[in-house]
Amino acid sequence: MKRKERTKRQRWSYKRSIKIDGHPTSVSLEDGFWNALNEIAASRNVPVSDLVATINKDRQHANLTSVLRLFILDHYRLLASRSPGSKC
């Protein structure tokens, strides 16, 4: 699918600006990952920017977007493993 066609039909990722330790940073993630970050932040009673700052502080990889995706994946894997009857 060509980029223009994909953009017209649906946007796969969204770039948002957030502040990390007072510095504006652009992060591009798919909508589902933004929704997940919002859910995780809400469950911890912190703003998304604070959650991202915490994740950023501990990161060992250069790419923040990849680190955020892996954090979200790990978060939901842990939740799934704690569910009754889970085979994770």
PyMOL Python script that loads the backbone (N, CA, C, O; Angstrom):
from pymol import cmd

cmd.read_pdbstr("""\
ATOM      1  N   MET A   1       0.849  -1.167   0.000  1.00  0.00           N
ATOM      2  CA  MET A   1       0.000   0.000   0.000  1.00  0.00           C
ATOM      3  C   MET A   1       0.899   1.236   0.000  1.00  0.00           C
ATOM      4  O   MET A   1       1.854   1.320   0.772  1.00  0.00           O
ATOM      5  N   LYS A   2       0.590   2.172  -0.854  1.00  0.00           N
ATOM      6  CA  LYS A   2       1.377   3.394  -0.935  1.00  0.00           C
ATOM      7  C   LYS A   2       1.104   4.270   0.277  1.00  0.00           C
ATOM      8  O   LYS A   2       0.027   4.212   0.871  1.00  0.00           O
ATOM      9  N   ARG A   3       2.096   5.087   0.638  1.00  0.00           N
ATOM     10  CA  ARG A   3       1.990   5.936   1.824  1.00  0.00           C
ATOM     11  C   ARG A   3       0.775   6.858   1.751  1.00  0.00           C
ATOM     12  O   ARG A   3       0.055   6.995   2.740  1.00  0.00           O
ATOM     13  N   LYS A   4       0.532   7.492   0.603  1.00  0.00           N
ATOM     14  CA  LYS A   4      -0.607   8.402   0.487  1.00  0.00           C
ATOM     15  C   LYS A   4      -1.926   7.658   0.683  1.00  0.00           C
ATOM     16  O   LYS A   4      -2.837   8.166   1.337  1.00  0.00           O
ATOM     17  N   GLU A   5      -2.025   6.454   0.118  1.00  0.00           N
ATOM     18  CA  GLU A   5      -3.240   5.661   0.271  1.00  0.00           C
ATOM     19  C   GLU A   5      -3.457   5.297   1.735  1.00  0.00           C
ATOM     20  O   GLU A   5      -4.578   5.388   2.235  1.00  0.00           O
ATOM     21  N   ARG A   6      -2.393   4.884   2.429  1.00  0.00           N
ATOM     22  CA  ARG A   6      -2.501   4.504   3.831  1.00  0.00           C
ATOM     23  C   ARG A   6      -2.903   5.707   4.677  1.00  0.00           C
ATOM     24  O   ARG A   6      -3.728   5.573   5.581  1.00  0.00           O
ATOM     25  N   THR A   7      -2.339   6.868   4.403  1.00  0.00           N
ATOM     26  CA  THR A   7      -2.647   8.069   5.159  1.00  0.00           C
ATOM     27  C   THR A   7      -4.098   8.460   4.993  1.00  0.00           C
ATOM     28  O   THR A   7      -4.730   8.896   5.955  1.00  0.00           O
ATOM     29  N   LYS A   8      -4.647   8.314   3.788  1.00  0.00           N
ATOM     30  CA  LYS A   8      -6.046   8.661   3.542  1.00  0.00           C
ATOM     31  C   LYS A   8      -6.983   7.710   4.282  1.00  0.00           C
ATOM     32  O   LYS A   8      -7.998   8.139   4.830  1.00  0.00           O
ATOM     33  N   ARG A   9      -6.649   6.431   4.300  1.00  0.00           N
ATOM     34  CA  ARG A   9      -7.525   5.441   4.913  1.00  0.00           C
ATOM     35  C   ARG A   9      -7.423   5.466   6.434  1.00  0.00           C
ATOM     36  O   ARG A   9      -8.433   5.503   7.136  1.00  0.00           O
ATOM     37  N   GLN A  10      -6.216   5.446   6.920  1.00  0.00           N
ATOM     38  CA  GLN A  10      -6.018   5.433   8.362  1.00  0.00           C
ATOM     39  C   GLN A  10      -4.598   5.871   8.673  1.00  0.00           C
ATOM     40  O   GLN A  10      -3.680   5.641   7.886  1.00  0.00           O
ATOM     41  N   ARG A  11      -4.428   6.493   9.811  1.00  0.00           N
ATOM     42  CA  ARG A  11      -3.089   6.838  10.262  1.00  0.00           C
ATOM     43  C   ARG A  11      -2.624   5.723  11.168  1.00  0.00           C
ATOM     44  O   ARG A  11      -3.320   5.348  12.111  1.00  0.00           O
ATOM     45  N   TRP A  12      -1.463   5.198  10.887  1.00  0.00           N
ATOM     46  CA  TRP A  12      -0.945   4.098  11.681  1.00  0.00           C
ATOM     47  C   TRP A  12      -0.242   4.585  12.924  1.00  0.00           C
ATOM     48  O   TRP A  12      -0.226   3.899  13.947  1.00  0.00           O
ATOM     49  N   SER A  13       0.345   5.776  12.841  1.00  0.00           N
ATOM     50  CA  SER A  13       1.022   6.294  14.016  1.00  0.00           C
ATOM     51  C   SER A  13       0.784   7.794  14.126  1.00  0.00           C
ATOM     52  O   SER A  13       0.502   8.484  13.146  1.00  0.00           O
ATOM     53  N   TYR A  14       0.907   8.260  15.343  1.00  0.00           N
ATOM     54  CA  TYR A  14       0.688   9.670  15.636  1.00  0.00           C
ATOM     55  C   TYR A  14       1.887  10.208  16.386  1.00  0.00           C
ATOM     56  O   TYR A  14       2.383   9.575  17.318  1.00  0.00           O
ATOM     57  N   LYS A  15       2.344  11.355  15.984  1.00  0.00           N
ATOM     58  CA  LYS A  15       3.446  11.999  16.660  1.00  0.00           C
ATOM     59  C   LYS A  15       2.867  12.974  17.668  1.00  0.00           C
ATOM     60  O   LYS A  15       2.039  13.821  17.332  1.00  0.00           O
ATOM     61  N   ARG A  16       3.313  12.844  18.903  1.00  0.00           N
ATOM     62  CA  ARG A  16       2.863  13.743  19.958  1.00  0.00           C
ATOM     63  C   ARG A  16       4.076  14.319  20.658  1.00  0.00           C
ATOM     64  O   ARG A  16       5.123  13.680  20.765  1.00  0.00           O
ATOM     65  N   SER A  17       3.912  15.516  21.122  1.00  0.00           N
ATOM     66  CA  SER A  17       4.983  16.180  21.853  1.00  0.00           C
ATOM     67  C   SER A  17       4.691  16.065  23.347  1.00  0.00           C
ATOM     68  O   SER A  17       3.605  16.412  23.811  1.00  0.00           O
ATOM     69  N   ILE A  18       5.667  15.576  24.078  1.00  0.00           N
ATOM     70  CA  ILE A  18       5.547  15.491  25.523  1.00  0.00           C
ATOM     71  C   ILE A  18       6.819  16.053  26.141  1.00  0.00           C
ATOM     72  O   ILE A  18       7.867  16.095  25.497  1.00  0.00           O
ATOM     73  N   LYS A  19       6.717  16.481  27.384  1.00  0.00           N
ATOM     74  CA  LYS A  19       7.889  16.997  28.082  1.00  0.00           C
ATOM     75  C   LYS A  19       8.459  15.910  28.972  1.00  0.00           C
ATOM     76  O   LYS A  19       7.755  15.278  29.759  1.00  0.00           O
ATOM     77  N   ILE A  20       9.760  15.715  28.819  1.00  0.00           N
ATOM     78  CA  ILE A  20      10.483  14.776  29.665  1.00  0.00           C
ATOM     79  C   ILE A  20      11.539  15.585  30.392  1.00  0.00           C
ATOM     80  O   ILE A  20      12.461  16.127  29.782  1.00  0.00           O
ATOM     81  N   ASP A  21      11.389  15.657  31.696  1.00  0.00           N
ATOM     82  CA  ASP A  21      12.298  16.453  32.521  1.00  0.00           C
ATOM     83  C   ASP A  21      12.421  17.885  32.005  1.00  0.00           C
ATOM     84  O   ASP A  21      13.507  18.464  31.989  1.00  0.00           O
ATOM     85  N   GLY A  22      11.287  18.439  31.585  1.00  0.00           N
ATOM     86  CA  GLY A  22      11.241  19.823  31.136  1.00  0.00           C
ATOM     87  C   GLY A  22      11.657  20.053  29.691  1.00  0.00           C
ATOM     88  O   GLY A  22      11.625  21.185  29.211  1.00  0.00           O
ATOM     89  N   HIS A  23      12.045  18.996  28.998  1.00  0.00           N
ATOM     90  CA  HIS A  23      12.468  19.127  27.601  1.00  0.00           C
ATOM     91  C   HIS A  23      11.399  18.562  26.680  1.00  0.00           C
ATOM     92  O   HIS A  23      10.977  17.419  26.855  1.00  0.00           O
ATOM     93  N   PRO A  24      10.951  19.350  25.693  1.00  0.00           N
ATOM     94  CA  PRO A  24       9.955  18.819  24.752  1.00  0.00           C
ATOM     95  C   PRO A  24      10.567  17.738  23.862  1.00  0.00           C
ATOM     96  O   PRO A  24      11.667  17.893  23.331  1.00  0.00           O
ATOM     97  N   THR A  25       9.836  16.658  23.717  1.00  0.00           N
ATOM     98  CA  THR A  25      10.284  15.524  22.915  1.00  0.00           C
ATOM     99  C   THR A  25       9.120  15.033  22.074  1.00  0.00           C
ATOM    100  O   THR A  25       7.995  14.944  22.567  1.00  0.00           O
ATOM    101  N   SER A  26       9.373  14.715  20.821  1.00  0.00           N
ATOM    102  CA  SER A  26       8.340  14.150  19.954  1.00  0.00           C
ATOM    103  C   SER A  26       8.447  12.635  19.966  1.00  0.00           C
ATOM    104  O   SER A  26       9.528  12.063  19.828  1.00  0.00           O
ATOM    105  N   VAL A  27       7.294  12.006  20.135  1.00  0.00           N
ATOM    106  CA  VAL A  27       7.243  10.548  20.134  1.00  0.00           C
ATOM    107  C   VAL A  27       6.169  10.125  19.145  1.00  0.00           C
ATOM    108  O   VAL A  27       5.049  10.636  19.171  1.00  0.00           O
ATOM    109  N   SER A  28       6.518   9.192  18.280  1.00  0.00           N
ATOM    110  CA  SER A  28       5.579   8.698  17.276  1.00  0.00           C
ATOM    111  C   SER A  28       5.218   7.253  17.614  1.00  0.00           C
ATOM    112  O   SER A  28       6.063   6.359  17.577  1.00  0.00           O
ATOM    113  N   LEU A  29       3.930   7.044  17.948  1.00  0.00           N
ATOM    114  CA  LEU A  29       3.428   5.709  18.285  1.00  0.00           C
ATOM    115  C   LEU A  29       2.073   5.484  17.630  1.00  0.00           C
ATOM    116  O   LEU A  29       1.352   6.434  17.323  1.00  0.00           O
ATOM    117  N   GLU A  30       1.741   4.232  17.421  1.00  0.00           N
ATOM    118  CA  GLU A  30       0.427   3.888  16.920  1.00  0.00           C
ATOM    119  C   GLU A  30      -0.619   4.208  17.991  1.00  0.00           C
ATOM    120  O   GLU A  30      -0.320   4.245  19.184  1.00  0.00           O
ATOM    121  N   ASP A  31      -1.833   4.434  17.539  1.00  0.00           N
ATOM    122  CA  ASP A  31      -2.914   4.819  18.439  1.00  0.00           C
ATOM    123  C   ASP A  31      -3.104   3.838  19.593  1.00  0.00           C
ATOM    124  O   ASP A  31      -3.335   4.255  20.728  1.00  0.00           O
ATOM    125  N   GLY A  32      -3.011   2.563  19.319  1.00  0.00           N
ATOM    126  CA  GLY A  32      -3.172   1.554  20.361  1.00  0.00           C
ATOM    127  C   GLY A  32      -2.129   1.681  21.463  1.00  0.00           C
ATOM    128  O   GLY A  32      -2.429   1.456  22.635  1.00  0.00           O
ATOM    129  N   PHE A  33      -0.913   2.041  21.092  1.00  0.00           N
ATOM    130  CA  PHE A  33       0.133   2.230  22.095  1.00  0.00           C
ATOM    131  C   PHE A  33      -0.111   3.493  22.913  1.00  0.00           C
ATOM    132  O   PHE A  33       0.141   3.506  24.117  1.00  0.00           O
ATOM    133  N   TRP A  34      -0.606   4.571  22.266  1.00  0.00           N
ATOM    134  CA  TRP A  34      -0.959   5.774  23.028  1.00  0.00           C
ATOM    135  C   TRP A  34      -2.077   5.456  24.014  1.00  0.00           C
ATOM    136  O   TRP A  34      -2.042   5.896  25.163  1.00  0.00           O
ATOM    137  N   ASN A  35      -3.068   4.689  23.562  1.00  0.00           N
ATOM    138  CA  ASN A  35      -4.162   4.301  24.458  1.00  0.00           C
ATOM    139  C   ASN A  35      -3.642   3.483  25.635  1.00  0.00           C
ATOM    140  O   ASN A  35      -4.062   3.684  26.775  1.00  0.00           O
ATOM    141  N   ALA A  36      -2.733   2.565  25.355  1.00  0.00           N
ATOM    142  CA  ALA A  36      -2.158   1.734  26.415  1.00  0.00           C
ATOM    143  C   ALA A  36      -1.367   2.588  27.410  1.00  0.00           C
ATOM    144  O   ALA A  36      -1.478   2.395  28.621  1.00  0.00           O
ATOM    145  N   LEU A  37      -0.575   3.522  26.904  1.00  0.00           N
ATOM    146  CA  LEU A  37       0.174   4.409  27.804  1.00  0.00           C
ATOM    147  C   LEU A  37      -0.770   5.198  28.694  1.00  0.00           C
ATOM    148  O   LEU A  37      -0.518   5.364  29.887  1.00  0.00           O
ATOM    149  N   ASN A  38      -1.855   5.683  28.112  1.00  0.00           N
ATOM    150  CA  ASN A  38      -2.847   6.419  28.902  1.00  0.00           C
ATOM    151  C   ASN A  38      -3.462   5.528  29.982  1.00  0.00           C
ATOM    152  O   ASN A  38      -3.634   5.966  31.119  1.00  0.00           O
ATOM    153  N   GLU A  39      -3.792   4.292  29.637  1.00  0.00           N
ATOM    154  CA  GLU A  39      -4.369   3.353  30.607  1.00  0.00           C
ATOM    155  C   GLU A  39      -3.389   3.055  31.741  1.00  0.00           C
ATOM    156  O   GLU A  39      -3.767   3.065  32.913  1.00  0.00           O
ATOM    157  N   ILE A  40      -2.148   2.793  31.394  1.00  0.00           N
ATOM    158  CA  ILE A  40      -1.139   2.469  32.406  1.00  0.00           C
ATOM    159  C   ILE A  40      -0.907   3.669  33.319  1.00  0.00           C
ATOM    160  O   ILE A  40      -0.837   3.522  34.539  1.00  0.00           O
ATOM    161  N   ALA A  41      -0.789   4.852  32.731  1.00  0.00           N
ATOM    162  CA  ALA A  41      -0.587   6.066  33.531  1.00  0.00           C
ATOM    163  C   ALA A  41      -1.771   6.288  34.466  1.00  0.00           C
ATOM    164  O   ALA A  41      -1.583   6.620  35.637  1.00  0.00           O
ATOM    165  N   ALA A  42      -2.979   6.108  33.963  1.00  0.00           N
ATOM    166  CA  ALA A  42      -4.178   6.291  34.788  1.00  0.00           C
ATOM    167  C   ALA A  42      -4.205   5.286  35.932  1.00  0.00           C
ATOM    168  O   ALA A  42      -4.587   5.632  37.050  1.00  0.00           O
ATOM    169  N   SER A  43      -3.804   4.048  35.664  1.00  0.00           N
ATOM    170  CA  SER A  43      -3.802   3.024  36.714  1.00  0.00           C
ATOM    171  C   SER A  43      -2.780   3.333  37.803  1.00  0.00           C
ATOM    172  O   SER A  43      -2.899   2.852  38.930  1.00  0.00           O
ATOM    173  N   ARG A  44      -1.780   4.135  37.460  1.00  0.00           N
ATOM    174  CA  ARG A  44      -0.750   4.523  38.433  1.00  0.00           C
ATOM    175  C   ARG A  44      -0.976   5.940  38.979  1.00  0.00           C
ATOM    176  O   ARG A  44      -0.196   6.447  39.785  1.00  0.00           O
ATOM    177  N   ASN A  45      -2.059   6.558  38.518  1.00  0.00           N
ATOM    178  CA  ASN A  45      -2.398   7.927  38.948  1.00  0.00           C
ATOM    179  C   ASN A  45      -1.284   8.935  38.676  1.00  0.00           C
ATOM    180  O   ASN A  45      -0.974   9.786  39.511  1.00  0.00           O
ATOM    181  N   VAL A  46      -0.686   8.818  37.480  1.00  0.00           N
ATOM    182  CA  VAL A  46       0.350   9.765  37.064  1.00  0.00           C
ATOM    183  C   VAL A  46       0.047  10.240  35.648  1.00  0.00           C
ATOM    184  O   VAL A  46      -0.596   9.523  34.882  1.00  0.00           O
ATOM    185  N   PRO A  47       0.501  11.441  35.291  1.00  0.00           N
ATOM    186  CA  PRO A  47       0.345  11.882  33.905  1.00  0.00           C
ATOM    187  C   PRO A  47       1.214  11.024  32.973  1.00  0.00           C
ATOM    188  O   PRO A  47       2.228  10.469  33.395  1.00  0.00           O
ATOM    189  N   VAL A  48       0.810  10.926  31.726  1.00  0.00           N
ATOM    190  CA  VAL A  48       1.572  10.165  30.737  1.00  0.00           C
ATOM    191  C   VAL A  48       3.007  10.678  30.660  1.00  0.00           C
ATOM    192  O   VAL A  48       3.944   9.887  30.552  1.00  0.00           O
ATOM    193  N   SER A  49       3.183  11.983  30.713  1.00  0.00           N
ATOM    194  CA  SER A  49       4.539  12.548  30.615  1.00  0.00           C
ATOM    195  C   SER A  49       5.423  12.062  31.769  1.00  0.00           C
ATOM    196  O   SER A  49       6.610  11.811  31.564  1.00  0.00           O
ATOM    197  N   ASP A  50       4.865  11.925  32.975  1.00  0.00           N
ATOM    198  CA  ASP A  50       5.643  11.409  34.105  1.00  0.00           C
ATOM    199  C   ASP A  50       5.984   9.932  33.913  1.00  0.00           C
ATOM    200  O   ASP A  50       7.094   9.500  34.224  1.00  0.00           O
ATOM    201  N   LEU A  51       5.035   9.167  33.405  1.00  0.00           N
ATOM    202  CA  LEU A  51       5.289   7.758  33.128  1.00  0.00           C
ATOM    203  C   LEU A  51       6.399   7.614  32.097  1.00  0.00           C
ATOM    204  O   LEU A  51       7.316   6.812  32.274  1.00  0.00           O
ATOM    205  N   VAL A  52       6.317   8.388  31.023  1.00  0.00           N
ATOM    206  CA  VAL A  52       7.343   8.328  29.974  1.00  0.00           C
ATOM    207  C   VAL A  52       8.697   8.772  30.530  1.00  0.00           C
ATOM    208  O   VAL A  52       9.723   8.190  30.178  1.00  0.00           O
ATOM    209  N   ALA A  53       8.715   9.782  31.383  1.00  0.00           N
ATOM    210  CA  ALA A  53       9.972  10.240  31.983  1.00  0.00           C
ATOM    211  C   ALA A  53      10.604   9.128  32.816  1.00  0.00           C
ATOM    212  O   ALA A  53      11.820   8.939  32.786  1.00  0.00           O
ATOM    213  N   THR A  54       9.773   8.392  33.562  1.00  0.00           N
ATOM    214  CA  THR A  54      10.275   7.279  34.371  1.00  0.00           C
ATOM    215  C   THR A  54      10.847   6.178  33.483  1.00  0.00           C
ATOM    216  O   THR A  54      11.925   5.649  33.754  1.00  0.00           O
ATOM    217  N   ILE A  55      10.125   5.842  32.434  1.00  0.00           N
ATOM    218  CA  ILE A  55      10.592   4.821  31.480  1.00  0.00           C
ATOM    219  C   ILE A  55      11.881   5.287  30.824  1.00  0.00           C
ATOM    220  O   ILE A  55      12.821   4.507  30.667  1.00  0.00           O
ATOM    221  N   ASN A  56      11.926   6.551  30.443  1.00  0.00           N
ATOM    222  CA  ASN A  56      13.095   7.123  29.773  1.00  0.00           C
ATOM    223  C   ASN A  56      14.331   7.076  30.676  1.00  0.00           C
ATOM    224  O   ASN A  56      15.440   6.826  30.205  1.00  0.00           O
ATOM    225  N   LYS A  57      14.133   7.315  31.964  1.00  0.00           N
ATOM    226  CA  LYS A  57      15.248   7.344  32.913  1.00  0.00           C
ATOM    227  C   LYS A  57      15.963   6.000  32.970  1.00  0.00           C
ATOM    228  O   LYS A  57      17.181   5.944  33.141  1.00  0.00           O
ATOM    229  N   ASP A  58      15.197   4.911  32.826  1.00  0.00           N
ATOM    230  CA  ASP A  58      15.755   3.566  32.940  1.00  0.00           C
ATOM    231  C   ASP A  58      16.148   2.940  31.608  1.00  0.00           C
ATOM    232  O   ASP A  58      16.635   1.810  31.576  1.00  0.00           O
ATOM    233  N   ARG A  59      15.945   3.649  30.529  1.00  0.00           N
ATOM    234  CA  ARG A  59      16.163   3.005  29.227  1.00  0.00           C
ATOM    235  C   ARG A  59      17.638   2.777  28.926  1.00  0.00           C
ATOM    236  O   ARG A  59      18.510   3.551  29.321  1.00  0.00           O
ATOM    237  N   GLN A  60      17.880   1.682  28.209  1.00  0.00           N
ATOM    238  CA  GLN A  60      19.235   1.321  27.813  1.00  0.00           C
ATOM    239  C   GLN A  60      19.393   1.322  26.303  1.00  0.00           C
ATOM    240  O   GLN A  60      20.487   1.090  25.789  1.00  0.00           O
ATOM    241  N   HIS A  61      18.298   1.583  25.588  1.00  0.00           N
ATOM    242  CA  HIS A  61      18.332   1.625  24.126  1.00  0.00           C
ATOM    243  C   HIS A  61      18.223   3.074  23.674  1.00  0.00           C
ATOM    244  O   HIS A  61      17.694   3.916  24.400  1.00  0.00           O
ATOM    245  N   ALA A  62      18.712   3.363  22.494  1.00  0.00           N
ATOM    246  CA  ALA A  62      18.718   4.731  21.993  1.00  0.00           C
ATOM    247  C   ALA A  62      17.335   5.213  21.556  1.00  0.00           C
ATOM    248  O   ALA A  62      17.057   6.412  21.598  1.00  0.00           O
ATOM    249  N   ASN A  63      16.476   4.302  21.142  1.00  0.00           N
ATOM    250  CA  ASN A  63      15.210   4.684  20.546  1.00  0.00           C
ATOM    251  C   ASN A  63      14.082   4.670  21.584  1.00  0.00           C
ATOM    252  O   ASN A  63      13.656   3.600  22.020  1.00  0.00           O
ATOM    253  N   LEU A  64      13.601   5.846  21.979  1.00  0.00           N
ATOM    254  CA  LEU A  64      12.546   5.960  22.984  1.00  0.00           C
ATOM    255  C   LEU A  64      11.260   5.272  22.538  1.00  0.00           C
ATOM    256  O   LEU A  64      10.598   4.622  23.347  1.00  0.00           O
ATOM    257  N   THR A  65      10.907   5.402  21.290  1.00  0.00           N
ATOM    258  CA  THR A  65       9.688   4.776  20.785  1.00  0.00           C
ATOM    259  C   THR A  65       9.721   3.263  20.988  1.00  0.00           C
ATOM    260  O   THR A  65       8.734   2.676  21.432  1.00  0.00           O
ATOM    261  N   SER A  66      10.833   2.638  20.670  1.00  0.00           N
ATOM    262  CA  SER A  66      10.966   1.190  20.861  1.00  0.00           C
ATOM    263  C   SER A  66      10.891   0.822  22.330  1.00  0.00           C
ATOM    264  O   SER A  66      10.272  -0.179  22.691  1.00  0.00           O
ATOM    265  N   VAL A  67      11.514   1.618  23.175  1.00  0.00           N
ATOM    266  CA  VAL A  67      11.493   1.356  24.616  1.00  0.00           C
ATOM    267  C   VAL A  67      10.063   1.442  25.150  1.00  0.00           C
ATOM    268  O   VAL A  67       9.661   0.635  25.987  1.00  0.00           O
ATOM    269  N   LEU A  68       9.301   2.414  24.668  1.00  0.00           N
ATOM    270  CA  LEU A  68       7.907   2.544  25.107  1.00  0.00           C
ATOM    271  C   LEU A  68       7.084   1.340  24.675  1.00  0.00           C
ATOM    272  O   LEU A  68       6.291   0.821  25.461  1.00  0.00           O
ATOM    273  N   ARG A  69       7.258   0.889  23.442  1.00  0.00           N
ATOM    274  CA  ARG A  69       6.519  -0.291  22.972  1.00  0.00           C
ATOM    275  C   ARG A  69       6.859  -1.516  23.815  1.00  0.00           C
ATOM    276  O   ARG A  69       5.967  -2.278  24.190  1.00  0.00           O
ATOM    277  N   LEU A  70       8.142  -1.710  24.116  1.00  0.00           N
ATOM    278  CA  LEU A  70       8.565  -2.855  24.918  1.00  0.00           C
ATOM    279  C   LEU A  70       8.033  -2.759  26.348  1.00  0.00           C
ATOM    280  O   LEU A  70       7.645  -3.771  26.932  1.00  0.00           O
ATOM    281  N   PHE A  71       8.012  -1.555  26.914  1.00  0.00           N
ATOM    282  CA  PHE A  71       7.458  -1.358  28.247  1.00  0.00           C
ATOM    283  C   PHE A  71       5.988  -1.761  28.278  1.00  0.00           C
ATOM    284  O   PHE A  71       5.549  -2.461  29.191  1.00  0.00           O
ATOM    285  N   ILE A  72       5.236  -1.320  27.282  1.00  0.00           N
ATOM    286  CA  ILE A  72       3.806  -1.638  27.201  1.00  0.00           C
ATOM    287  C   ILE A  72       3.605  -3.143  27.046  1.00  0.00           C
ATOM    288  O   ILE A  72       2.753  -3.728  27.714  1.00  0.00           O
ATOM    289  N   LEU A  73       4.379  -3.765  26.175  1.00  0.00           N
ATOM    290  CA  LEU A  73       4.303  -5.208  25.982  1.00  0.00           C
ATOM    291  C   LEU A  73       4.583  -5.941  27.292  1.00  0.00           C
ATOM    292  O   LEU A  73       3.841  -6.847  27.670  1.00  0.00           O
ATOM    293  N   ASP A  74       5.650  -5.551  27.983  1.00  0.00           N
ATOM    294  CA  ASP A  74       5.987  -6.181  29.262  1.00  0.00           C
ATOM    295  C   ASP A  74       4.885  -5.980  30.294  1.00  0.00           C
ATOM    296  O   ASP A  74       4.560  -6.898  31.047  1.00  0.00           O
ATOM    297  N   HIS A  75       4.313  -4.785  30.329  1.00  0.00           N
ATOM    298  CA  HIS A  75       3.240  -4.479  31.282  1.00  0.00           C
ATOM    299  C   HIS A  75       2.056  -5.426  31.082  1.00  0.00           C
ATOM    300  O   HIS A  75       1.559  -6.013  32.043  1.00  0.00           O
ATOM    301  N   TYR A  76       1.610  -5.573  29.845  1.00  0.00           N
ATOM    302  CA  TYR A  76       0.447  -6.420  29.585  1.00  0.00           C
ATOM    303  C   TYR A  76       0.778  -7.906  29.674  1.00  0.00           C
ATOM    304  O   TYR A  76      -0.097  -8.704  30.009  1.00  0.00           O
ATOM    305  N   ARG A  77       2.008  -8.295  29.386  1.00  0.00           N
ATOM    306  CA  ARG A  77       2.409  -9.692  29.594  1.00  0.00           C
ATOM    307  C   ARG A  77       2.355 -10.043  31.076  1.00  0.00           C
ATOM    308  O   ARG A  77       1.892 -11.120  31.451  1.00  0.00           O
ATOM    309  N   LEU A  78       2.830  -9.126  31.913  1.00  0.00           N
ATOM    310  CA  LEU A  78       2.799  -9.357  33.357  1.00  0.00           C
ATOM    311  C   LEU A  78       1.359  -9.470  33.851  1.00  0.00           C
ATOM    312  O   LEU A  78       1.044 -10.347  34.656  1.00  0.00           O
ATOM    313  N   LEU A  79       0.488  -8.589  33.374  1.00  0.00           N
ATOM    314  CA  LEU A  79      -0.917  -8.676  33.756  1.00  0.00           C
ATOM    315  C   LEU A  79      -1.522 -10.010  33.318  1.00  0.00           C
ATOM    316  O   LEU A  79      -2.259 -10.643  34.075  1.00  0.00           O
ATOM    317  N   ALA A  80      -1.212 -10.424  32.111  1.00  0.00           N
ATOM    318  CA  ALA A  80      -1.762 -11.689  31.594  1.00  0.00           C
ATOM    319  C   ALA A  80      -1.252 -12.876  32.397  1.00  0.00           C
ATOM    320  O   ALA A  80      -1.991 -13.836  32.617  1.00  0.00           O
ATOM    321  N   SER A  81      -0.011 -12.825  32.833  1.00  0.00           N
ATOM    322  CA  SER A  81       0.553 -13.956  33.582  1.00  0.00           C
ATOM    323  C   SER A  81      -0.059 -14.062  34.972  1.00  0.00           C
ATOM    324  O   SER A  81      -0.028 -15.129  35.586  1.00  0.00           O
ATOM    325  N   ARG A  82      -0.610 -12.968  35.467  1.00  0.00           N
ATOM    326  CA  ARG A  82      -1.246 -12.959  36.787  1.00  0.00           C
ATOM    327  C   ARG A  82      -2.727 -13.349  36.733  1.00  0.00           C
ATOM    328  O   ARG A  82      -3.356 -13.566  37.768  1.00  0.00           O
ATOM    329  N   SER A  83      -3.271 -13.435  35.524  1.00  0.00           N
ATOM    330  CA  SER A  83      -4.686 -13.773  35.363  1.00  0.00           C
ATOM    331  C   SER A  83      -4.922 -15.244  35.684  1.00  0.00           C
ATOM    332  O   SER A  83      -4.106 -16.095  35.330  1.00  0.00           O
ATOM    333  N   PRO A  84      -6.030 -15.547  36.352  1.00  0.00           N
ATOM    334  CA  PRO A  84      -6.354 -16.941  36.639  1.00  0.00           C
ATOM    335  C   PRO A  84      -6.466 -17.746  35.335  1.00  0.00           C
ATOM    336  O   PRO A  84      -7.085 -17.291  34.374  1.00  0.00           O
ATOM    337  N   GLY A  85      -5.889 -18.895  35.310  1.00  0.00           N
ATOM    338  CA  GLY A  85      -5.977 -19.755  34.135  1.00  0.00           C
ATOM    339  C   GLY A  85      -5.032 -19.350  33.016  1.00  0.00           C
ATOM    340  O   GLY A  85      -5.105 -19.898  31.916  1.00  0.00           O
ATOM    341  N   SER A  86      -4.144 -18.397  33.282  1.00  0.00           N
ATOM    342  CA  SER A  86      -3.206 -17.934  32.256  1.00  0.00           C
ATOM    343  C   SER A  86      -2.197 -19.014  31.922  1.00  0.00           C
ATOM    344  O   SER A  86      -1.730 -19.745  32.796  1.00  0.00           O
ATOM    345  N   LYS A  87      -1.870 -19.100  30.646  1.00  0.00           N
ATOM    346  CA  LYS A  87      -0.854 -20.063  30.195  1.00  0.00           C
ATOM    347  C   LYS A  87       0.415 -19.333  29.787  1.00  0.00           C
ATOM    348  O   LYS A  87       1.265 -19.912  29.110  1.00  0.00           O
ATOM    349  N   CYS A  88       0.561 -18.080  30.182  1.00  0.00           N
ATOM    350  CA  CYS A  88       1.765 -17.304  29.855  1.00  0.00           C
ATOM    351  C   CYS A  88       2.929 -17.715  30.717  1.00  0.00           C
ATOM    352  O   CYS A  88       4.023 -17.167  30.580  1.00  0.00           O
TER     353      CYS A  88
END
""", "prot")
cmd.dss("prot")
cmd.show_as("cartoon", "prot")
cmd.util.cbc("prot")
cmd.orient("prot")
